[in-house]
Amino acid sequence: MSFQSQAGRPARMSRHVLLVTLAGALLMSAAMGVRQTFGLFVGPFSFDHGLPVTEIAFAIALHNLVWGVAQPFAGAAADRHGAAPVVAFGAAVFASGLAVAGLSSSGPMLVIGMGMLVGIGISCTSFGVVLTAVGRAASAEQRSLAMGLASAGGSLGQVVLVPLAQVVSDRSGIATALLALAGCMLAAAPLGILLDRGSAAAAPLREAAAPPLRAALAQALRHRGYRLLTLGFFTCGFQLAFIATHLPNYLLLCHMPAGLGATALAMIGLFNMVGSWGCGWLGGRFRQQHVLGWLYLIRGAAIAAFFLLPKSETSVLLFAGTMGLIWLGTVPLTSGLVAKVFGTRHLGTLFGVCFLSHQIGSFLGSWLGGYLFDLTGSYSLVWSATAAAGLLAALLHFPIQDRPAAAPRAPASV
């Protein structure tokens, strides 16, 4: 794997960057793969434990919001103390949340386990902590692609862990399946050590004179491009959560085969492996805000075409493949752009604030889709809003300036 250096000679990815990227991909596989299994447990929790579907759906939706709120704090902790202790803490909390959900038949305990604890745990074991470590380890020329490769790991976990969880659940019940997933998270905890080893070898040399966190955060919040990027990331969360949550039910309303929704979601995950890598590759060769703008335009057009055109199994699979190619490619591009403008010293915190916006959008996309469907009996309003949001996000991203920001001065001591 090679990259063009500024002098025109290929610059090979060093061993420590490859190690950090691989560790990040494996950790993302565990965290994101486990998260993608939650939809499998809605029916069993309802039938076996007698819990209302609304309560189960709220617990699953809540972890998105908790994840977003906790992400800036998890990122700040990783910026200060390194990835290893944050990942270890997050894996333990994640696993405990799965265990609480699996061993309790109480609705409130399900909300605490799958909503609160899982949300905190995934904030410490996913994008904001993992991609920060990868971004610090890689050079500026390698950063976008390395982040894209690590992001692609999340879909690998989805491909492997979703069918595994289904098999274990069918044979031994949902409690055993959730405990097995908890074991996967605990097994992934040591990967945080590898993230620290690789990033520590590079970051201090590149950013020895980083500003204090408070000054860096104040500077970012005053930066027009950062505000636009944060607003645009809200759209990404809204679009993805709506589709992931409501596409299967929408297809049933369109009289599509019962298993087509699950197949479409699996295709999204499979194609996202290629898409995350491809978006990272493009971000290393073109201005990342322009790649993001085109990505949102394509996503909005694909959503509008799918909604307006006649439905068939072929059109559903084409839509799923297209969405997969542009599904999570926004994440390495967004985090890479933050790193380009503000550096990597406080990347975990600054990306975490952006990601909070993403998760607020995720919560609203999942909840609002169901609310408006109950209110109107149709998903038409939300499909239209989801498509229009792509155009709005594109208009927000194209004007972003990506020049490195001048280092802010620390406040004078009295």
Secondary structure, DSSP 4 states (H G I P E B T S, - for coil): -EEE-TTSSEEEPPHHHHHHHHHHHHHHHHHHHHHTTGGGGHHHHHHHH---HHHHHHHHHHHHHHHHHHHHHHHHHHHHH-HHHHHHHHHHHHHHHHHHHHH---HHHHIIIIIIIHHHHHHHHSHHHHHHHHHHHS-HHHHHHHHHHHHHHHHHHHHHHHHHHHHHHHHH-HHHHHHHHHHHHHHHTTHHHHHHHHHHTTHHHH-TTPPPHHHHHHHHHH-HHHHHHHHHHHHHHHHHHHHHHHHHHHHHHTT--TTHHHHHHHHHHHHHHHHHHHHHHHHTTS-HHHHHHHHHHHHHHHHHHHHHSPP-HHHHHHHHHHHHHTSSTHHHHHHHHHHHHH-STTHHHHHHHHHHHHHHHHHHHHHHHHHHHHHHS-SHHHHHHHHHHHHHHHHHHTT---SPPPPPPPPPP-
